[in-house]
Amino acid sequence: MTTRELPFDLYVHILEQLTPSTDSDESITVLISCLKASPSLRAAASVSGLWEPHYRVRYAICDPAKEQSRKRSTGGDWRLMYLERRRIDLETLDILSKIVAERGDGRLEKAREVNTMFSFDAWNVLETAASYPLPETFLDPGAAPSPERRPVPPHAVPTRFWAQMLLGAIARSHAVRTWGKLISNDTPQALELSFACVSSFFVYPPMKVLSQIDELAALCKAYFIERQIPLDPAEFNSDAGKLRLVCSSICDFLWSCGFEAADGQRFHMLQNRFPHLFLTTHKATIPISLVYVFVCIARKMGVTTAPVDFPTRVLAVVSSPDPDVPDIFVDVFGSRTQAILTLQDDIPHFLVQAGITATSMLRYITPASSTSMLVRASRNVLASFSNFPAGAVPEVVLHTAFYASLVVNVIFMNNHRYLLNIMKHINRFLLDLLPVLVDSLTPLLNPRLQEQLTTHCKAVMEDEKEAAATCHPRSVFTLNVKFFVGMVFKHAAHGYVGYIYGWDPSCAATEDWIREMGVDSLSRGRHQPFYHALTQNGSSRYVAEDNIRTTCLKSADVLRIFVDAPEAGRYFEDLTQDDGKARFLLSPELNAAYPDDEAFGDQWLKQREQ
């Protein structure tokens, strides 16, 4: 019996019904199967347009230069472009699996390899890996089971962790390179991208920030059309009254979207300093953030505008190509009361309040560079650390914000102190060393700072090699080590819950630390095992065995492990609890470093007596 072929157009129409997906290959598998089928199906499945929606959904982020090259080499064929991106996906996942499996400086080289070869082309597949399904232990037992739950891949938890680290290295490397270009080419157009790159330190690609700005600009144009406000630049740029109306109307639009002046404690919130947050969840924000949004939207509507590095409050200055139309100064932060400031009265009044004489006014009313705005924003972040109570912001957010601000300052100020602080904090950003510091930051520094950073990075690489070569088997020399990697404990003196990720047969800290912490006052002093541990909020501790007590985790704590202590994902894969005791199953990294602790912990958990 022969199968009758359907018309070509009907095959294409059928294949058009396949649903694009970011994390499922079902539709693509169908297309690929058709490519291997009859000539008619193969011809239909080769139609470029069929692959475009799948490409756009799956590959929303890319390296712009590499994307243009890809389009040229494939002639814009979406099928060939998809297959090329899929090849990159597979290579990226292969490198990621090696990063998960090994220890030492090899990880750093592999991070450099992904960043150099693929950059943002690897973003989407890494995002998928960073959101792999968690083992059921870490899911809410009260939540309804999802019929579409994906299977948990091997080593899902450490893969999620290292994928996130790799995403961060890619985004931060791009941010540093973008800022570096400002040193020789600081144009007004650079403001939008360079400011968006601040969010890159939070693993938020600048393309998403720019897309949000574009969406706001489109909404603003609709707002203008509805209210019959002039939209033609040729019309409003030649009329001072209309230009003022456009400026104040943009401010009104922002307020209608929820953007407003932060007051009280909200003014000092760390989150309202970063674009991905003040564009979404923290729209009640500070002057510099509101001016950034205003300037980006206004420029897209044909308004010539720039921020002004005004004392105490960033303003916007709007100019016209018509010499008869005077500059307009916009106070976006205070626009609910008065959006347009006069150069004759309001500006001098603000300057006097700031303790500045009117004779030096010109310095404070000229358009500011992107560099000066970045530095001012970074100083705002550094200043904000003293304005909120301890514990109000997660440690990972604090360190990331600090890191971003330090990098901005070291690039544009070439300050030795900022570089030293980066070196102290880089161990929290585990794959940044080569792609971010060596490849991207070092070339931007003066020779003296280059030498300091290079020396530091080489020392870190040597430490990584040494750590990779170090193994901690249990033997006659470690019989006194009672506990093990993966154990969950409660601190006897301070009451916090921690997770052990390393141990030493005796205290290996410096004499200064031993003296400061009063170690010798413990019953066994320094001559007892000490354990490296993470607390529930993600901070690191070095704990004497005397202070460790058996405990287990409540359901709510289990659910928040990788939120509050993301580094736990580096070390642990799953959790098992029984009879008031709990232990984590170890990642490949910890299994290699402590080869006997998995079995030791399993035996300990089965013992009924502690």
N, C-alpha and C positions, 0 to 999 in steps of 0.2 A: 504494500500500500504506500503510495507516495503522498507527501504532505504538500498541499497547495500553498504556494507562496502568496502572501498578502501584498497589496500595493506598497511601494516604498514609503509614500506619505503617511500611510496608516501605521507603519512600524515607527516612524519618527514621532507621530502623535502619541502612540502608546508609551514610548520611552520618555516623552515629555512629562508624563504623569509621575515619574519617579521623584520622591521627595528628597531634596538636599538635606544633609545632616552634618553637624560638626563632629560627632563622635561615633557615628555608625557607618559601616562600609557597605550596608546592604544594597543601596541603590547603585553605588559604584561597582559592586560585584556583578550586578545584573548587566550593566553596560559593558564591563570587561568580558563577561560570558558571551554577550552578543557579538563582540569583536572576534571571538573564536568560533562562531557558528556559521550559518550559511552566508553566501555572498551578499544577499539582500539585507540580512540582519547586520552583517559587518559594515556594510555601506551606511546603513541607518545610524548605527552606534558611533560611526566616525564623524557624524555631523558636529561641527565645532560648537554650534549654539546649544546643543544638548548638555555640554559639559560646563558651560559658563555659570549657570546658577549653582552647580555643585562646587565649582572653583571659588566663587565669591563667598559662599557660606563657609566652606572649610578653610579658606586661606584669606581671611579678612585682614591679616597683618603681613607685611612683606618688607624687604629691603628695597626701597624705591629704585636704586640704581640697578640692582640685580633683576628686578621685575622688568625694567625697560629692556635690559639685555635679553631676558627670556622672551619677551614679546618679539624682539627683532629676530632671534634665532629660530623661533617657531612660526614666524609669519603671523603671529596673533592667534594661532590655533589653540583653542581652549583645551582640547583633549591633550595635545602635546604638552601644554603648560601644566595641566593637572598631573600628568604622568611624571613630569620633571619635579614638581613639588612633592609628589609621593616618594620619589627616589630620595629626596632630601630628608623627608620624614623618617624613612627607614634607616638612613645613615645616622641621623640624629639620635634615634632610639637605640641604635647599636652602641653609640658612644656613651649615651646615658647609662645603659646597662653596665658598661665597664666602669663608669664612675661609681655606681652603686656597689659594685663587687670588689673594688680594690681600695687600697689605702695609699697615702703618701702623695708625693709631688706629681705623680702620673695624672691624678685628677685635675690638677691645675693646668697641665699641658693639654688635656682633653677639653677643658673649658675654653682655652685659647683656640683650639682647633675648631670648635663649633662656632665661636664668635667670628673667627677670621673667614671661615669658609661660607657660613650661612647667615650670621647675624639674625636680623628679624625674620628671615625666611624659615628659621627653625621655631619661631614663636608659637604658632598654633598647635603644632604637635606636642611641644613642651607644656603648653597650657593644658592640653588633654591629659598628659602624663601627671601633671601636678594636681589633677582632680580625679585620679583613679579612685574607684570605689574602695572604701575602707573595709577591713574585716568587720564582721557583725558585732564583735565586742565593743566597738567604738560607735555603734549606731544607737539611736534613741529607741529603747525597747517599747516605748509607748506609741511610737509612730507607726502608721499603717504601712505594711509591706508594699514596696513598689513592684508592680508586675514587670516593669521595664528595667529593673536593677541589673546593671552589668556585672559579669563575673569579676571577682577580685583577682587581678593578675599576680604572679609571683613577686614577692618583695614590693608590694604595692606601697607600703608606708615609706620606706626609705627612698623609693623611686619618686614619690610625691615630693619629698624633702629636697632631693638633689635636683629635680626638675625646676623647683622654685628657685633654688640657688643659681641654676644656670640661666633662668629667665632674668634674674636680677643682674647677673654679670653682663648679659647682652644689653639690657636697657641702660645700665649705668655707664657702660663703655660708650654707647652712642651719645649719652648725655654729655660726657666729658669731651668727646670729640666735637660735638656741636658747640659747646662753650668755648673750646679752644679756637674755633674759627672766628669768634668775636674779637679776639686779640688783634687780628689784622683786618677784619671786615665787619665792623659793628654798624649795621644799617638799621633804620627804623623797622624794616620788615622782619628783622631777626627776633624781635621781641616775642612774637606769638610762639614760635617753636622753642626758643631758649628758655622761656618761662615754663612751657609745658614740660620740658625735660626735668624740672625739679621733681615732678611726680614719678619720673623714671626710677628714682631711688627706692620707691615703694612698689616696684615691679608693675608699673602702670605705663604702658607705652605712650609716647607723646601723640601718636596718631589718634588715639582715643580722645585725648584732650582736644585736639584740633577738630575732630569730628563733632564734639559737643559744642564747640564754639560755632561751627558751621550751622548746626541745628538751631542754636540761639539766634544767629543772624537771620536765618530764614523766618523764624517766628517773629522777630522784630520787624521785618519787612511786611509781614502779614498784619501786624499790629498797626503799622503806619498806614497801610492801605485802608484798613477798617476805619481809621480815624481821619482819613484824608490829609495826612501829613505829607509834605513834599518828599518824594523819593528820588527825584532827578538831581544828581550832583550839580549839573549845569544851572539848575534853578536855585537851589538853596546856597550854593557857594558864592553866588553873586549878590546875595541879599543878607545883610547882617541879621535882620529880624528873623528870617526863615532859618538861618543857620543856628541861631540861638534856640529856636523852636525845636529843631531836629535834635540838638544836644540834650535839651531838657526832656524831650520825649523819649530818648534812649534811656535816660535815667528812670523815667516813669515806667517804661517797659521792664527794666530790671527789677524794680520794686514789685511790679505785677507778677513777676516770675518767682518772687520770694527772696530775691537778693536785697539785703538791707544792712544797715550799720549795726555792727555788734556793739553791745554795751556791757558794762559790768564785767563779770567773770568771763562772759563769752568772748570779750575782746582779747583775752589772753590765751584762749584755747589754741593749742598747737595745731589743731586740724585746719583752722581757717587760714593757714599759710600755704597750703598745697593745692594746686589747681584741681586735681581729681576729686578733692573733698569740697573746696569752696564752690565748685560748679554743681555739686550734687547734695551732699548731706549737711554741709556747713555754709549755707548761703548767707547767713548772718555773719559778716566777716569784717576784715579790717580795710582801711583805705587803699593800700597798694593792691590788694586782691580785687576790689571793686573797680579800680581804675584799669587794671589789666583786662577785665571782662569788657568794660566800656570801650577801651581803645580798640580791642580786637573786633568787636561788633561794628563800631563806627567806621573803621577802615573798610570793612567789607561792604558798607553802604555808601562808600565814596567820600567819606569825611577824612580830611587830613588832620590827624591828631597824634599826640604822643603823651606819655606820662611826664610829669614835672616832679623833679626830686625836691619837693618843697619841704621845709622843716615842719616837723610834727605831723604833717598830713600830706600824703601824695595827692597831687591834683592832675588834671588832664588839660593840655592846651590844644585848642583847635584853631587852625589857620586856614586861610582861603587863598587860592591863586589870584584872586582879585585884590590888588593893593589897596583898594578903597574900603575893604572889609577888615576891620581890626581883629586881632586875635581874641579868642574867647577862652576864658578859664573856667573849667568845670570842676566843682567839688562834688564828686559822685557820692562820697561818704555822707556829706551833709545835704544831699539834694532834696530830701523831704522838706527841708526848711528853705534852702536857697541853693539851687543848682548852679546858677551862673554868677561868678564873682567879677566885680569890676576892678580894673587895674588902678583906678584912681583912688578908691576908698578901701575896698575889701582886702586886696592883696597887701597894701601897706599895714593895715590894721593887724592882719595875721602875723606879719613879720615882726611888728613891734611886740606883740604878745610873746613871740618866740625869742625876744631879746636881740633882734637883728635890726640894724639901722637901715633906713630906706635907701641910703646911698649905695648899698651893695645889693639892691633888689634884683638887678638884671641877672645876677648869678643864679637866682632862685626861681626865675620864671622862664628860663630857656628849656627847650625839649631835652629830656634826659636820654642817655644812651641805654641800650639793653643791659650793658655791663653794670652801670650804676644801679639799675633797678634790681638786678640779680644780687648784687652785693648787699643792697639795702634789705631785700627780702631775706637773705641769709642771716643778716645781723638781727632781724626781727625774730627769727627762729632761735638764735642763740640767746637773745635777751628773754625770750618767753620761758626758758627753763626755770627761771627763778620766780615765776608768777603762778605756778600751780602746785598743789600739795603732792607729796610723794605718793605714788600708787595711783594717781589720777589718770595716767597715761601708761599703757602697756610698755614694758621695757623695750620690746622690739621696735615699737614706734619711736620711742625716744632716741634709740641708737641710730635708727635710719635717718631721722630728721637731723641729728647731730652730724652724721656722716655727710649728708648732702650739703649742709651749710659749710662744713670744713672744706670740702672739695671746691666749692665756689670761691671761698676766700683764698685758698692756696693757689688757685689758678690766676686770679686777678690781683692778688696782693703779694704773692710769692713770700708768704710769711712762714718762717721756720716753725713757729709755735703751732700753727694749724697743721703742718705736715706731721709733726710729732704726735698730735692727737689722732690723726688718721691712722698712723702706724699702730697706735694703742687699740684702736677699735676694729681693725681690719679682720681680726679673727672671728668676728661675728658674720662676716660676708665671705664665706669660705671659698668661693671660686673666683673672687674678684682680683686676686693678686696679679695674675698675668694679663688678662684682657683689659682690666680697668686701670690698675696702677702702673704696670710696666709698659703696656702697649699704648695706652691712651693718655694717661696723666703725665708720665715722665717726660715725654717730648715737649710738654708745654712749660716746663719749669726752667729756672735759671740753672747754670752748671752746678752750683753748690748744692741746691736742693735735689737736682737729678742724682748726684752722687750719693746723697744721704738716702734717698728713696731706693735706689738700686741696691745699695749695701743692705738695707733692711730687708728687701724682698729676697735677696740671695740667702740671707740668714734664715728667713722663714722657710724657704725651699729646703735648706739643709735640715731644719727641724722636722719638716714633713718626711723627708727621706729616713731620718733616724726613727721617727715614730712608726713608719711603715715596717721598719726592720725589727721593731720591738714586739716581743710576744710575752704573755704572762700566763704560762701554764701553771697549774697547781701541782706542787711537788712537796718534798720534805721541807723545803725552804719557806713554804707558804702555808704550812699546816695551821698556823695561828690565825689565818684570815678566815673569820667565821662566816662572813656574808659574801655576796657575789654580785656580779654585774647583772642588772635587770631587776634587782630587788626593789620593792616599794617599801619605804620606811617612814616613820615619824620621828622628828628630832626630839630627844628627851628634854632638852632645855628650852628650845624656842618654839616647839610645837608645830613647825611647818612639815608638810609632806614632801618627800623627795624621791628621786629615782636614781639609783646608782648606775653610773656608766664607766667606772674605773676604780681600781684600788691599788694601794701600795702597802707592802708588809709592815712598814713603819712610816712615820711622818716624813714626807719628802719636801716640805715647805722650807722657806728660808728662815734663818734665825730671827730676823726681824718680825716675820709673820708669827712664828711660834711664840715669841715674847709678847707681841701685841694681842694675840688671841688667848693668852694664858694657858697654852697647851700643857705646860709642865704642872699646872695645878690639878689636872685631871687625875683620876685614881691610877691610871697606867701611863700618864704623861705622854711623851712623844714615842715611846717604845710600844706602840700598838698599831694595828692596821688603821689606815685612813682611807676614806672613800671619796672619789669625785662624784658629785651628784648634781642633778638639776632639781630646782624647786618647782612647785606648781606654776609659779609665775614666769618661769623660764630663766631665772638667774642661776649662776653656778655657785656651788659650795664645796668646801673640803671638810669632811666630817670625820671626827674620831669615832672609832667603833663603840666606845663607851656611850655615845649619844644616840645610837641607832636602836629604834624599837620597831618591832613588827607591826604592820598595819595593812589595811586594804583600802580600796578606793570606793567612794560613793558613785552612784550612776552619773550624777551631774558632773563630778570631777572627771570621770572617764570620757564623757562627751567633749570636755573642753581641753583635753590634754594637748592636742596639736594646735589649738587656738592660743592658749596662754603660754605654752612651752613648746614652740614649733621645733626646737632643736631635738626634742624627744623623737621626732620622726627620723632623725639621722641614725639613732641608736637602736630603736625598737620596732618590732613588726606587729606584735599582737600582745594581748594581756590575758593572763589566766589568774583566777582568784579561787581560794578554797580555805575554809576554816579560819577566816580572819587574816589570811596571808595572801600576798599578791606578788607576781613577778611578770616581767615583760619577756617575750621571746626576742632574741637578739637579731640585729641586722647582720648582714655578711661582714661588715666592718668590725663589729664587736666580737663576732664569732672567731674572726681571724686573730684579733688582739688577745682574746681571753678564751682559748679553745676548749677549756674544760668547764666553763661556767654555765653553759646551757644545761648540761647533764647534772651538774652540781645543784643548780637551782631547781631543776625538775624533781630531784630526789628530796630536796629540802621542803618543797611544797607538799609532797606526799606524806611527810612525817607528821604525825598527829601531835607530837610534843615539840614545842618550840625550844 
